[in-house]
Amino acid sequence: MRLDRELIARRAPSTIRPALALPLMAALLLAPACGGPREEAAAPEPPAQQVRTARIGGAGDGWVEVPGAVEAAQSATLASRLSAVVEAVVVEEGAFVRAGDSLVRLGGDDIRARLEAAEANLVAALAQRDRIRSLFGRGAATRQELDLAVAAEAAARAESEVARAQLKYVDLRAPFDGYVTGKRVQKGDLASPGQPLLSIQGVGRLRVAATVSRGQAQLIRVGDPSEAVLEDGSVVRTRIAIAGPAGDPASLRFLVKCDLPAGSGARAGSFARLRLPRGPEEPAILVPEAALIERGALTGVFVAGEGRARLRWISVGEKAGDARVVRAGLTPGEDVILEPRADLEDGAPIVIVNGAAGAAPPGAAAERGEPSTLPAPPAGAPPERRP
């Protein structure tokens, strides 16, 4: 009996421990589920930035600026009419030349030989014509023989004139006073018919050339006053000299040129802008240049609304004073942020301050772009949260 009690006492711990372990493990597993969901801490919203806005409107003056370039009223590209070797190029780029100066000389030995042969044939044809005419007067030659002699003389004369005209193309000369702006050939090159050799721009009159839309072209007439904004920012009064009656079928744009007055200070090849009347179908929406942001090839603005800055990509056109014409992306009445900070992001909270001592809180006043009389929030204060 005593032996049985000792065996039970030894086995009791090994049999009781697993039985107690199972309820304890179940309680530990169920404890997190009974505690409810744990709340994660929300990231604090950045403080609202104070910004200035401008209301998008239309072009009130009815004028628009289109980009263009200053060019010489006289310009020419000299090309070869012969297939010959270049013997000499007597000018360099930037050189000033007078009308009639020799610029390029081509090899013309074959043309000179052809001219000598043509002149010899002409001499023989003249002698034959005179001989047949004398015989015809004495009745020793027929009318047909005389006609053939006269025709042969005319053909020989024409061949001589052609050879003499081709010889003129051996020596290329300046057509007017100007500067050599392009040199595309060197001594020893083989010039082909139609190949450009030199470019010349005349001195004196300058013009601003630009392209406009169909609506603008309908409002423009030769002689109408306009203004040219030169590269240095100076404004020159001018008049329309050329208004293209037909447009380019590829770009659907019309060519316009304005003469610049003497002493304008402009140089051929420089950038310029023309101020022209706005066409009836041209977009009348303007956005200040101070509101534009450039990111690569994209242009955008931050639109203010409901206390937030919303990034919007837009398409802009030509300049109109200190603004740009909006072709797509904005509508009149919207408010854009002027001179946005580099750290302003899409959806960031903002407080509008349009030249007043206070700032407009997010809400109706911010949407209208009106300054508020409420004081600005202290620096570092958390933004107001609306339910």
URRA-V540282 format. One line per field, one symbol per residue. burial: I if it has 16 or more other ideal C-beta (glycine too) atoms within 10 Angstrom, else O. A space follows every 50 residues. Layout:
burial->???
This chain:
burial->OOOOOOOOOOOOOOOOOOOOOOOOOOOOOOOOOOOOOOOOOOOOOOIIIO IIIIOIOOIOOOOIIIOIOIIIIIOOOIIIIIOIOIOOIOIOOOOOIOOO OOIIIIIIOOIOOIIOOIIOIIOOIOOIIOOIOOOIOOOOIOOOOIOOIO OIIOOIIOIIOOIOOIOOIIOIOIOIIIIIIOIOIOOOOOIOOOOOIIII IIOOOIIIIIIIIOOIIOIIOOOOOIIIIIOOOOOIOIOIIOIOOOIOOO OOIIIIIIIIOOOIOIOIOOOIIIIIIIIOOIIIIIIIOOIIIOOOOOII IIIIOOIIIIIOOIOIIIIIOOIIIIOOIIOOOIIIIIOIOOOOOOOIII IIIIOOOOIIIIOOIIIOIOIIOOOIIOOOOOIOOOO
